[in-house]
Amino acid sequence: MKRSDFLQRLISVAIFGKLPISTLITKRKVYLLQCFVAGFRHYRGMELLNEMEVNDLIELRREPKNLYDDFAIALYWQQEKIGFIPAEFNETIARLLDAEALPLLASITHLHKEVKPWENVGVAVYFLQEEKELPAHTDYLQQLVDPVYRTVPKKNLMDDLYETTNRIIHIPTIPEKSVREFYTKYYGSKKVFVKGEEHLLIDTDDIYTHMYNNFPVKWLNADDGERYLLFRHKIIDNS
């Protein structure tokens, strides 16, 4: 099934009956729940992850006969089951679905492929409402929030050395005269002060000129308020 065909079927048939899509575009989303997909690794989610995109619609299917959860709500992406609404959040949504109280929709809001499977896909459950003024305290109902990832792979400082140009070095700590002269000659005008102590900003690929002797030490805040990665030049004895 083509994605466009699936979207049209899901919106205009499975959820909104005969309402044309054109009448839905101007409606406002009111978010009832934002969460990760539970059980993602136990279905076809990980196999399909590279095909998913943010804003893809997700179909909500109640499983009232689920052996483990009376309020189970399965999530389907293009007719493929990818997991469930987490059990700790599903009761109210399940009751709304059972009562057909609201035409509920769901969509993918966040994708993160480098975390653990249970945090790969973030979804939101919402309904569409005619545009009208709402009380100020209800703004949260219209806002997507960034999920808190607890399984983000930890990067090491060497990765940061390659990925940032906010790199500084303290010239007096360099043991080799030729290296001190090199950095001073080409970066002497790029001064960064940390607690009043002068460092030089090495913001180009010249950092790699002495790559085997340059090591990131830590991130720190400079006197100008910017955050910099401090690196240190060390002599490596390979004898």
N, C-alpha and C positions, 0 to 999 in steps of 0.2 A: 504493500500500500504506500502511495506517495505521501510525503509529509503533509502537503497541502490538503490532500483528500482526508487524511486523518484529522487534521485540525478542524476542517469544516464539519466532518461527521461528529466529532466530539462536542463541538460547540452547538451546532445547529440541530443535532438530532438527539444525542445522548443526554444533553443537559438542558438545552433550551427549547426542545421540541421544534416548532416551526418558526421560531424567531429568526429572521435573517441576520447575518453577521453584521451588516451595515448598521443595524440599530443598536449594536452592542459597543461599537467603537467609542462612542462618546460617554459611556458610563464610567463611573469611578470605581476603582478596586477598594474594597474594605477588607483588610486582612484580619482573619480570625486566628491563624496559627502560622508560625514559621519554625521549621525544624529540619533536622537531617532525616534521610530515609533510613529507617531501621531494617536490619536484615538484608542489607544491600548485597553482601557477598554470597548469600545463600540462593540467589536467583540468577537472572541473566544480566544483572546490572553491570557487573565488572566487565563482562564481555561486550556490552553495548556502550560503555562509558565514553569511548572516543567518538561516538556518533551523536551523543547528546549535546544540546546547546542550551544556554541560558534563555529563558522565556518559552522553552518547549512546554506544551501543556501535558499535564499528568491526569490520568483518569482515576477517580476515587471509586473503589468497589467495596461495598460492605461484605464482610464475611461473618454473618450472624451465627453460623454453625462452626466457627473456628474452635478447635478443641482447647486452645490455650488462652483465648481472650474473647469474651462475649462482645466486646466493642471493636473488634479487629476491622481495620480499614486497609485493604491492599491498594498498592499504587502501581499503575500500569503506564508504561511509556510505549507508544505505538503498538498497543496490544500485547506487550511483553511485561510480565510481572517483574518488578524490580525491588520490591520490599513492602514495607508497611509504614503507616503513621506510628511513631513510638507509642507504646501502650500507656505511658504516663500522661499523654496529651490527647488521647483519642476519644474519650467518653463523650464529651460535649459535641464534637463533630459527628460522631456516630449517631447520637440522638437526633441531631438535625437532619442527617441523611435518612434515618428511619422514618422520621415524621414528614419528610419531604417539605420541611419548613422553609428552606432556602435552596435555590439552585446553586450549589457550591461548585467552584472550580479550583484547580490546583495547577501550579506551574513550577518549573525549575528556576530558582533564583540564584543559586551559586553552584559552581563546579570546581572541585579542587582534587586533582589527580594524584597529588604527592602525599596525601594524608592516608590514614587508615580507612578501610572500606566504609565503616560506619559514619564517616564524615565526608565521603566523596561528593554527595549530592545534597544540596539544601533545597527545600521546597516551601512554598507558601500555599495555604488554603484561604480562599477568599470568595466573596460574592460581589456582584456588580450592582451598583446603586446609581439612581439618577443624580446628576449633579445638583447639590444643594448645599447651603451653608450649614456646617456642623459646629458644635461648640468647640472652643479652643482646646479644651482638655482632651478631645478625641483625636488629636492629630496623629497619635501613635497608630491609629487604625489604618492610616493611609501611607505609612512609612515602612519600607523594607529595612531591616537591620542586618549588619554583617554578622555572620555566625562566629562564635568563639571556637576556634579549632584547638583541640587539646592534644592532637597527634601530629602536629606539623613536624616534619623531619628537622632535627637540629643541624644548622649549618656550622661549620667551623670558621675560624677567623681567616684562614687561607682563602676560603671562598669569597669572603668579604673583600679581601685584598684585590681580587680580580674584578669584583662587581662594583666597586666604588671608586670615585676619583677624589674623594675627601680623605687623602692619605697624607699624614704629616710625619716628619722625622726630626729628632733632636740631634743636631749636628755634633755637639760635643761628645755624644755617646758612640760615634763612629770611630773605631780604632784605626782604620786605615786612612792615611793622609790623602792618598789619591782619590779615594771615594768621597771624603769630606770636600775636597776641592771640586770634584765633579758636580755634586749637588749644590754647592754654594755658587758655582759659576752659572748654572742654568736655572736655579730656583731661588737665588738669593733675594730676589725682589718679592717673592711670595711668602711673606711672613705671617705666621699664625701664632698667637700668644696663648699659652695655657698657664693660668695663675701667674701671669706676668713674664713667663719664661718663653723665649723665642724658639719657635720651630719653623720648619719650611714645608710648604705645601707641594707635594709631588703628585701633580694631577694629570700627568701624561704617561705614555707607555715607557718612558725612561725609567720608571720604577723597575722594569724588568731587566735593565742593563746589568744589575747586580742581583738578579733574582735568587740565585742560590744562597745568597747571604742576607736576604731581606725577609724578616719574619713579622707578621702582625702580632701585636701585643695586647691591645685592648681598645675599645671605643671610649672616647671621653669628650666632654663638653669644653670647648675653648672659650676664651674671654669674649669672643664676638657672638656667643650664643649658638654657634654652629656645632654640629657633632662631627668629629673626625676620628679616623682610625689611625692610631699610633702604631708605627712599625719601627723595628730596630734592625740595624745592620750588625751581623755577627760574623766572625771569621770561623769557618768550618774547617776543622782539622781532619783531613781524609787520610792521613798517614797511618 
